Amino acid sequence: MTATLRETKAKLSKMVKLASQGEEVVITVHGKQMAKLVGLPKRAKKLDKKKWLANLARLRRKYSTGRVTMTAQEIQDEDRADRF
């Protein structure tokens, strides 16, 4: 859909609703295309928190380095010291 700036200002709610339903609204000023109003992509379904935490715990066990109490900087410093 193409609309002038004046039309868009007068019917902004309608234009936003159209954009949210997937229609692109091209806004013109003095006959030149200046902007496009588009809807946002659909949001992903809400994650199951318990399932997500269980998966996180499984990944932590799988990839754990055993250096739980060290900061990232301490780990980097230790690994760099081993090289020399």
BALUM-519297 format. One record per atom (N, C-alpha, C, CB): residue in three letters; atom name; x, y, z. Coordinates in Angstrom, 1 decimal, decimal comma, m for minus. Each point is the difference from the previous one (the first is absolute). Last residue first. Glycine has a CB too. Layout:
// residues N
+------+------+--------+--------+--------+
! resn ! name !     px !     py !     pz !
+------+------+--------+--------+--------+
!  ALA !   CA !      X !      Y !      Z !
...
+------+------+--------+--------+--------+
This chain:
// residues 84
+------+------+--------+--------+--------+
! resn ! name !     px !     py !     pz !
+------+------+--------+--------+--------+
!  PHE !    N !   54,5 !  m20,2 !   28,3 !
!  PHE !   CA !    1,4 !    0,4 !    0,1 !
!  PHE !    C !    0,8 !   m0,8 !    0,9 !
!  PHE !   CB !   m0,8 !    2,2 !   m0,3 !
!  ARG !    N !   m3,9 !   m2,9 !   m0,5 !
!  ARG !   CA !    0,6 !    0,1 !   m1,3 !
!  ARG !    C !    1,5 !    0,3 !    0,0 !
!  ARG !   CB !   m2,2 !    0,7 !   m0,9 !
!  ASP !    N !   m1,0 !   m0,7 !    4,7 !
!  ASP !   CA !    0,5 !   m1,4 !   m0,4 !
!  ASP !    C !    0,7 !    0,0 !   m1,3 !
!  ASP !   CB !   m1,9 !   m0,9 !    1,2 !
!  ALA !    N !   m0,1 !    4,9 !    0,5 !
!  ALA !   CA !    1,2 !   m0,3 !    0,7 !
!  ALA !    C !    0,5 !   m1,4 !   m0,3 !
!  ALA !   CB !   m0,8 !    1,5 !    1,9 !
!  ARG !    N !   m3,3 !   m0,1 !   m3,7 !
!  ARG !   CA !    1,1 !    0,8 !   m0,6 !
!  ARG !    C !    1,3 !   m0,3 !    0,7 !
!  ARG !   CB !   m1,6 !    1,8 !   m0,7 !
!  ASP !    N !   m2,4 !   m3,6 !    2,5 !
!  ASP !   CA !    0,3 !   m0,6 !   m1,3 !
!  ASP !    C !    1,2 !    0,6 !   m0,7 !
!  ASP !   CB !   m2,4 !   m0,6 !   m0,2 !
!  GLU !    N !    0,8 !    2,6 !    4,2 !
!  GLU !   CA !    0,6 !   m1,3 !    0,2 !
!  GLU !    C !    0,4 !   m0,7 !   m1,3 !
!  GLU !   CB !   m1,3 !   m0,2 !    2,2 !
!  ASP !    N !   m1,1 !    4,2 !   m2,4 !
!  ASP !   CA !    1,4 !    0,3 !    0,5 !
!  ASP !    C !    0,7 !   m1,4 !    0,2 !
!  ASP !   CB !   m0,8 !    2,2 !    1,1 !
!  GLN !    N !   m3,7 !   m2,3 !   m2,3 !
!  GLN !   CA !    0,8 !    0,4 !   m1,1 !
!  GLN !    C !    1,5 !    0,2 !    0,4 !
!  GLN !   CB !   m2,0 !    1,1 !   m1,0 !
!  ILE !    N !   m1,2 !   m2,1 !    4,3 !
!  ILE !   CA !    0,2 !   m1,2 !   m0,9 !
!  ILE !    C !    0,9 !    0,4 !   m1,2 !
!  ILE !   CB !   m2,2 !   m0,9 !    0,7 !
!  GLU !    N !    0,9 !    4,3 !    2,3 !
!  GLU !   CA !    1,0 !   m0,9 !    0,6 !
!  GLU !    C !    0,3 !   m1,2 !   m0,8 !
!  GLU !   CB !   m0,9 !    0,8 !    2,2 !
!  GLN !    N !   m2,5 !    2,2 !   m3,7 !
!  GLN !   CA !    1,4 !    0,6 !   m0,1 !
!  GLN !    C !    1,0 !   m0,9 !    0,6 !
!  GLN !   CB !   m1,0 !    2,3 !    0,1 !
!  ALA !    N !   m3,5 !   m3,5 !    0,3 !
!  ALA !   CA !    0,5 !   m0,1 !   m1,4 !
!  ALA !    C !    1,4 !    0,5 !   m0,2 !
!  ALA !   CB !   m2,4 !    0,1 !   m0,8 !
!  THR !    N !    1,2 !   m1,7 !    5,7 !
!  THR !   CA !   m0,6 !    1,0 !   m0,9 !
!  THR !    C !    0,5 !   m0,3 !   m1,4 !
!  THR !   CB !   m0,2 !    1,7 !    1,8 !
!  MET !    N !   m0,3 !   m5,5 !    2,1 !
!  MET !   CA !    0,9 !    0,9 !   m0,6 !
!  MET !    C !   m0,8 !    1,0 !   m0,9 !
!  MET !   CB !    1,9 !   m1,7 !    0,1 !
!  THR !    N !   m3,6 !   m2,2 !    2,4 !
!  THR !   CA !    0,2 !    1,1 !    0,9 !
!  THR !    C !    0,9 !    1,1 !   m0,7 !
!  THR !   CB !   m0,3 !   m1,6 !    1,9 !
!  VAL !    N !   m0,9 !   m2,6 !   m4,1 !
!  VAL !   CA !   m1,2 !    0,8 !    0,3 !
!  VAL !    C !    0,3 !    1,2 !    0,8 !
!  VAL !   CB !   m1,2 !   m2,1 !   m0,1 !
!  ARG !    N !    3,6 !   m1,6 !   m2,8 !
!  ARG !   CA !    0,6 !    1,3 !    0,6 !
!  ARG !    C !   m1,2 !    0,9 !    0,3 !
!  ARG !   CB !    2,1 !   m0,2 !   m1,4 !
!  GLY !    N !   m2,4 !   m4,1 !   m0,8 !
!  GLY !   CA !    0,4 !   m0,2 !    1,3 !
!  GLY !    C !    0,5 !    1,2 !    0,7 !
!  GLY !   CB !    0,5 !   m2,3 !   m0,6 !
!  THR !    N !   m2,4 !    1,7 !   m3,9 !
!  THR !   CA !    1,4 !   m0,1 !    0,1 !
!  THR !    C !    0,5 !   m0,3 !    1,4 !
!  THR !   CB !    0,1 !    1,6 !   m1,9 !
!  SER !    N !   m4,9 !   m2,6 !   m1,0 !
!  SER !   CA !    0,6 !    0,6 !    1,1 !
!  SER !    C !    1,5 !   m0,3 !    0,0 !
!  SER !   CB !   m2,0 !   m0,3 !    1,3 !
!  TYR !    N !   m1,8 !   m1,1 !   m4,4 !
!  TYR !   CA !    1,1 !    0,9 !   m0,4 !
!  TYR !    C !    0,8 !    0,6 !    1,2 !
!  TYR !   CB !   m1,2 !    0,4 !   m2,1 !
!  LYS !    N !   m2,6 !   m3,4 !    2,7 !
!  LYS !   CA !    0,7 !   m0,6 !   m1,2 !
!  LYS !    C !    1,3 !    0,8 !   m0,3 !
!  LYS !   CB !   m2,2 !   m0,7 !   m0,9 !
!  ARG !    N !   m0,8 !    2,2 !    4,4 !
!  ARG !   CA !    0,7 !   m1,3 !    0,4 !
!  ARG !    C !    0,8 !   m0,5 !   m1,2 !
!  ARG !   CB !   m1,9 !   m0,6 !    1,6 !
!  ARG !    N !   m0,7 !    4,4 !   m2,5 !
!  ARG !   CA !    1,0 !    0,3 !    1,0 !
!  ARG !    C !    0,8 !   m1,2 !    0,4 !
!  ARG !   CB !   m1,3 !    1,9 !    0,8 !
!  LEU !    N !   m2,5 !   m2,5 !   m3,5 !
!  LEU !   CA !    1,1 !    0,6 !   m0,8 !
!  LEU !    C !    1,2 !    0,3 !    1,0 !
!  LEU !   CB !   m1,6 !    0,9 !   m1,7 !
!  ARG !    N !   m2,4 !   m2,4 !    3,7 !
!  ARG !   CA !    0,6 !   m1,1 !   m0,8 !
!  ARG !    C !    1,2 !    0,5 !   m0,8 !
!  ARG !   CB !   m2,2 !   m1,1 !   m0,2 !
!  ALA !    N !   m0,4 !    4,3 !    2,5 !
!  ALA !   CA !    0,8 !   m0,8 !    1,0 !
!  ALA !    C !    0,7 !   m1,1 !   m0,8 !
!  ALA !   CB !   m1,7 !    0,6 !    1,9 !
!  LEU !    N !   m1,2 !    2,0 !   m4,4 !
!  LEU !   CA !    1,2 !    0,8 !    0,4 !
!  LEU !    C !    0,9 !   m0,8 !    0,9 !
!  LEU !   CB !   m1,3 !    2,1 !   m0,3 !
!  ASN !    N !   m2,9 !   m3,9 !   m0,9 !
!  ASN !   CA !    0,9 !   m0,1 !   m1,1 !
!  ASN !    C !    1,3 !    0,8 !    0,3 !
!  ASN !   CB !   m1,9 !   m0,2 !   m1,6 !
!  ALA !    N !   m1,5 !    0,5 !    4,7 !
!  ALA !   CA !    0,5 !   m1,4 !    0,0 !
!  ALA !    C !    1,0 !   m0,2 !   m1,1 !
!  ALA !   CB !   m2,2 !   m0,8 !    0,9 !
!  LEU !    N !   m0,1 !    4,9 !   m0,6 !
!  LEU !   CA !    1,0 !   m0,1 !    1,1 !
!  LEU !    C !    0,6 !   m1,4 !    0,0 !
!  LEU !   CB !   m1,2 !    1,7 !    1,3 !
!  TRP !    N !   m2,3 !   m0,9 !   m4,4 !
!  TRP !   CA !    1,2 !    0,8 !   m0,3 !
!  TRP !    C !    1,1 !   m0,2 !    1,0 !
!  TRP !   CB !   m1,5 !    1,7 !   m1,2 !
!  LYS !    N !   m2,7 !   m3,6 !    2,1 !
!  LYS !   CA !    0,7 !   m0,7 !   m1,1 !
!  LYS !    C !    1,3 !    0,7 !   m0,4 !
!  LYS !   CB !   m2,2 !   m0,9 !   m0,8 !
!  LYS !    N !   m0,6 !    3,1 !    3,9 !
!  LYS !   CA !    0,6 !   m1,3 !    0,6 !
!  LYS !    C !    0,7 !   m0,8 !   m1,0 !
!  LYS !   CB !   m1,8 !    0,0 !    1,6 !
!  LYS !    N !   m0,5 !    3,9 !   m3,1 !
!  LYS !   CA !    1,1 !    0,3 !    0,8 !
!  LYS !    C !    0,7 !   m1,2 !    0,6 !
!  LYS !   CB !   m1,1 !    2,2 !    0,5 !
!  ASP !    N !   m1,5 !   m1,5 !   m5,1 !
!  ASP !   CA !   m0,3 !   m0,7 !    1,2 !
!  ASP !    C !    1,2 !    0,1 !    0,9 !
!  ASP !   CB !   m1,6 !   m1,6 !   m1,1 !
!  LEU !    N !    0,4 !    5,2 !   m2,8 !
!  LEU !   CA !    0,7 !   m1,2 !    0,3 !
!  LEU !    C !   m0,5 !   m0,5 !    1,4 !
!  LEU !   CB !    2,0 !    0,8 !   m1,3 !
!  LYS !    N !   m4,7 !    2,1 !   m2,5 !
!  LYS !   CA !    0,7 !    0,2 !    1,3 !
!  LYS !    C !    0,6 !   m1,4 !    0,3 !
!  LYS !   CB !   m1,7 !    1,8 !    0,8 !
!  LYS !    N !    1,1 !   m0,4 !   m5,9 !
!  LYS !   CA !   m0,8 !   m0,5 !    1,1 !
!  LYS !    C !    0,8 !    0,1 !    1,3 !
!  LYS !   CB !   m1,2 !   m1,6 !   m1,5 !
!  ALA !    N !    2,4 !    5,0 !   m2,3 !
!  ALA !   CA !    0,1 !   m1,4 !    0,2 !
!  ALA !    C !   m0,9 !   m0,4 !    1,2 !
!  ALA !   CB !    2,4 !    0,0 !   m1,0 !
!  ARG !    N !   m3,6 !    4,2 !   m2,1 !
!  ARG !   CA !    0,8 !   m0,3 !    1,1 !
!  ARG !    C !    0,1 !   m1,6 !    0,1 !
!  ARG !   CB !   m0,5 !    2,2 !    1,2 !
!  LYS !    N !   m0,3 !    0,7 !   m5,8 !
!  LYS !   CA !   m0,7 !   m0,7 !    1,1 !
!  LYS !    C !    1,0 !   m0,4 !    1,0 !
!  LYS !   CB !   m1,8 !   m0,8 !   m1,5 !
!  PRO !    N !    3,0 !    5,0 !   m1,5 !
!  PRO !   CA !   m0,1 !   m1,4 !   m0,1 !
!  PRO !    C !   m0,7 !   m0,6 !    1,2 !
!  PRO !   CB !    2,1 !   m0,1 !   m1,4 !
!  LEU !    N !   m3,3 !    5,1 !    0,0 !
!  LEU !   CA !    1,1 !   m0,7 !    0,6 !
!  LEU !    C !   m0,2 !   m1,5 !   m0,2 !
!  LEU !   CB !    0,3 !    1,8 !    1,7 !
!  GLY !    N !   m2,3 !    2,0 !   m5,2 !
!  GLY !   CA !   m0,2 !   m0,7 !    1,3 !
!  GLY !    C !    1,3 !   m0,6 !    0,5 !
!  GLY !   CB !   m2,4 !   m0,3 !   m0,6 !
!  VAL !    N !    2,3 !    4,7 !   m2,7 !
!  VAL !   CA !   m0,1 !   m1,5 !    0,0 !
!  VAL !    C !   m0,2 !   m0,5 !    1,4 !
!  VAL !   CB !    1,4 !   m0,1 !   m2,1 !
!  LEU !    N !   m1,0 !    4,8 !   m1,2 !
!  LEU !   CA !   m0,5 !   m0,4 !    1,3 !
!  LEU !    C !   m0,3 !   m1,5 !   m0,2 !
!  LEU !   CB !   m1,0 !    2,2 !    0,6 !
!  LYS !    N !    4,2 !    1,6 !   m3,2 !
!  LYS !   CA !   m0,8 !   m1,2 !   m0,1 !
!  LYS !    C !   m0,4 !   m0,4 !    1,4 !
!  LYS !   CB !    1,1 !   m0,7 !   m2,2 !
!  ALA !    N !    0,7 !    5,5 !   m0,8 !
!  ALA !   CA !    0,1 !   m0,9 !    1,1 !
!  ALA !    C !   m0,9 !   m1,2 !   m0,2 !
!  ALA !   CB !    0,5 !    1,9 !    1,5 !
!  MET !    N !    0,2 !    1,5 !   m4,9 !
!  MET !   CA !    0,9 !    0,5 !    1,1 !
!  MET !    C !    0,2 !   m1,0 !    1,1 !
!  MET !   CB !   m0,7 !    2,3 !   m0,6 !
!  GLN !    N !   m0,9 !   m1,4 !   m5,0 !
!  GLN !   CA !   m0,1 !   m1,0 !    1,2 !
!  GLN !    C !    1,1 !    0,5 !    1,0 !
!  GLN !   CB !   m0,8 !   m1,9 !   m1,5 !
!  LYS !    N !   m1,8 !    5,4 !   m1,8 !
!  LYS !   CA !    1,2 !   m0,9 !    0,1 !
!  LYS !    C !   m0,1 !   m0,9 !    1,2 !
!  LYS !   CB !    1,4 !    1,8 !   m1,1 !
!  GLY !    N !   m4,7 !    1,6 !   m0,2 !
!  GLY !   CA !    0,1 !   m1,0 !   m1,0 !
!  GLY !    C !    1,2 !   m0,9 !    0,1 !
!  GLY !   CB !   m1,3 !    1,5 !   m1,4 !
!  HIS !    N !    0,3 !    2,0 !    4,6 !
!  HIS !   CA !    0,1 !    0,6 !   m1,3 !
!  HIS !    C !    0,3 !   m1,0 !   m1,1 !
!  HIS !   CB !    0,9 !    2,1 !    1,1 !
!  VAL !    N !   m0,5 !   m4,6 !    2,9 !
!  VAL !   CA !   m0,1 !    1,4 !    0,2 !
!  VAL !    C !    0,3 !    0,7 !   m1,3 !
!  VAL !   CB !    0,8 !   m0,2 !    2,4 !
!  THR !    N !   m2,4 !   m5,1 !   m0,3 !
!  THR !   CA !    0,5 !    0,9 !   m1,0 !
!  THR !    C !   m0,1 !    1,5 !    0,4 !
!  THR !   CB !   m0,6 !   m1,6 !   m1,8 !
!  ILE !    N !    0,6 !   m3,9 !    3,8 !
!  ILE !   CA !   m0,4 !    1,4 !    0,2 !
!  ILE !    C !    0,7 !    0,9 !   m0,9 !
!  ILE !   CB !   m0,4 !   m0,5 !    2,4 !
!  VAL !    N !   m1,1 !   m5,0 !   m2,0 !
!  VAL !   CA !    1,0 !    0,9 !   m0,5 !
!  VAL !    C !   m0,5 !    1,4 !    0,2 !
!  VAL !   CB !    0,9 !   m1,7 !   m1,7 !
!  VAL !    N !   m2,0 !   m3,2 !    4,0 !
!  VAL !   CA !   m0,6 !    1,3 !   m0,3 !
!  VAL !    C !    1,1 !    0,9 !   m0,4 !
!  VAL !   CB !   m2,0 !   m0,3 !    1,6 !
!  GLU !    N !    0,9 !   m5,3 !   m1,2 !
!  GLU !   CA !    1,0 !    1,1 !    0,0 !
!  GLU !    C !   m0,7 !    1,2 !   m0,4 !
!  GLU !   CB !    2,0 !   m1,6 !   m0,5 !
!  GLU !    N !   m4,0 !   m3,0 !    2,9 !
!  GLU !   CA !    0,0 !    0,9 !   m1,1 !
!  GLU !    C !    1,0 !    1,1 !    0,1 !
!  GLU !   CB !   m2,4 !   m0,4 !   m0,3 !
!  GLY !    N !    1,2 !   m3,1 !    3,7 !
!  GLY !   CA !    0,9 !   m0,4 !   m1,1 !
!  GLY !    C !    0,1 !    0,9 !   m1,2 !
!  GLY !   CB !   m0,4 !   m2,2 !    0,8 !
!  GLN !    N !   m1,9 !    2,7 !    3,6 !
!  GLN !   CA !   m0,6 !   m1,1 !   m0,7 !
!  GLN !    C !    0,8 !   m0,5 !   m1,2 !
!  GLN !   CB !   m2,2 !    0,8 !    0,8 !
!  SER !    N !    3,4 !    3,1 !    1,7 !
!  SER !   CA !    0,1 !   m1,1 !    0,9 !
!  SER !    C !   m0,6 !   m1,3 !   m0,5 !
!  SER !   CB !   m0,1 !    1,6 !    1,8 !
!  ALA !    N !   m0,3 !    2,4 !   m4,3 !
!  ALA !   CA !    1,4 !   m0,4 !    0,0 !
!  ALA !    C !    0,1 !   m1,2 !    1,0 !
!  ALA !   CB !    0,8 !    2,3 !   m0,5 !
!  LEU !    N !   m5,0 !   m0,2 !    0,3 !
!  LEU !   CA !    0,3 !   m0,7 !   m1,3 !
!  LEU !    C !    1,5 !   m0,6 !    0,0 !
!  LEU !   CB !   m1,6 !    1,6 !   m1,1 !
!  LYS !    N !    0,3 !    1,0 !    4,8 !
!  LYS !   CA !   m0,7 !   m1,2 !    0,0 !
!  LYS !    C !    0,3 !   m0,8 !   m1,3 !
!  LYS !   CB !   m1,8 !    1,0 !    1,5 !
!  VAL !    N !    3,4 !    3,3 !   m1,2 !
!  VAL !   CA !    0,8 !   m0,8 !    0,9 !
!  VAL !    C !   m0,7 !   m1,4 !    0,1 !
!  VAL !   CB !    0,8 !    2,0 !    1,3 !
!  MET !    N !   m3,0 !    1,3 !   m3,7 !
!  MET !   CA !    1,2 !   m0,4 !   m0,7 !
!  MET !    C !    0,9 !   m0,9 !    0,8 !
!  MET !   CB !   m0,1 !    2,2 !   m1,2 !
!  LYS !    N !   m3,8 !   m0,3 !    3,1 !
!  LYS !   CA !   m0,4 !   m1,0 !   m1,0 !
!  LYS !    C !    1,3 !   m0,5 !   m0,8 !
!  LYS !   CB !   m2,3 !    1,2 !   m0,2 !
!  SER !    N !    2,8 !    2,2 !    3,4 !
!  SER !   CA !   m0,4 !   m1,2 !    0,7 !
!  SER !    C !   m0,3 !   m1,1 !   m1,0 !
!  SER !   CB !   m0,9 !    1,3 !    1,9 !
!  LEU !    N !    1,9 !    3,1 !   m3,5 !
!  LEU !   CA !    1,2 !   m0,7 !    0,5 !
!  LEU !    C !   m0,4 !   m1,4 !    0,6 !
!  LEU !   CB !    1,1 !    2,2 !    0,4 !
!  LYS !    N !   m3,3 !    1,6 !   m3,2 !
!  LYS !   CA !   m0,5 !   m1,3 !    0,3 !
!  LYS !    C !    1,1 !   m0,9 !    0,5 !
!  LYS !   CB !   m1,7 !    0,3 !   m1,8 !
!  ALA !    N !    2,4 !    4,4 !    0,8 !
!  ALA !   CA !   m1,4 !    0,0 !    0,3 !
!  ALA !    C !   m0,5 !   m1,4 !    0,4 !
!  ALA !   CB !   m0,3 !    1,9 !   m1,5 !
!  LYS !    N !    4,8 !   m1,3 !    0,1 !
!  LYS !   CA !   m0,2 !    0,7 !    1,3 !
!  LYS !    C !   m1,5 !   m0,1 !    0,4 !
!  LYS !   CB !    1,9 !    1,6 !   m0,6 !
!  THR !    N !   m0,8 !   m3,3 !   m3,6 !
!  THR !   CA !    0,6 !   m0,9 !    1,0 !
!  THR !    C !   m0,2 !    0,7 !    1,4 !
!  THR !   CB !    1,7 !   m0,9 !   m1,6 !
!  GLU !    N !   m3,0 !    3,3 !   m2,3 !
!  GLU !   CA !   m0,9 !   m1,2 !    0,3 !
!  GLU !    C !    0,5 !   m0,8 !    1,2 !
!  GLU !   CB !   m0,6 !    0,0 !   m2,5 !
!  ARG !    N !    3,4 !    3,4 !    1,1 !
!  ARG !   CA !   m1,2 !    0,6 !    0,5 !
!  ARG !    C !   m1,0 !   m1,1 !    0,4 !
!  ARG !   CB !    0,4 !    2,1 !   m1,4 !
!  LEU !    N !    3,5 !   m3,2 !   m1,0 !
!  LEU !   CA !    0,3 !    0,3 !    1,4 !
!  LEU !    C !   m1,2 !    0,5 !    0,7 !
!  LEU !   CB !    2,4 !    0,5 !   m0,6 !
!  THR !    N !   m3,4 !   m3,7 !   m3,4 !
!  THR !   CA !    0,8 !    1,3 !    0,2 !
!  THR !    C !    0,2 !    0,2 !    1,4 !
!  THR !   CB !   m1,0 !    1,0 !   m2,0 !
!  ALA !    N !    0,6 !   m5,9 !   m0,2 !
!  ALA !   CA !   m0,8 !    1,0 !    0,5 !
!  ALA !    C !    0,9 !    1,3 !    0,2 !
!  ALA !   CB !   m1,4 !   m1,7 !    1,2 !
!  THR !    N !    1,0 !   m3,9 !   m3,3 !
!  THR !   CA !    0,7 !    1,3 !    0,0 !
!  THR !    C !   m0,9 !    1,1 !    0,5 !
!  THR !   CB !    1,4 !   m0,7 !   m2,0 !
!  MET !    N !   m0,9 !   m5,1 !    2,2 !
!  MET !   CA !   m0,8 !    1,2 !    0,0 !
!  MET !    C !    0,9 !    1,2 !    0,0 !
!  MET !   CB !   m1,9 !   m1,2 !    1,2 !
+------+------+--------+--------+--------+
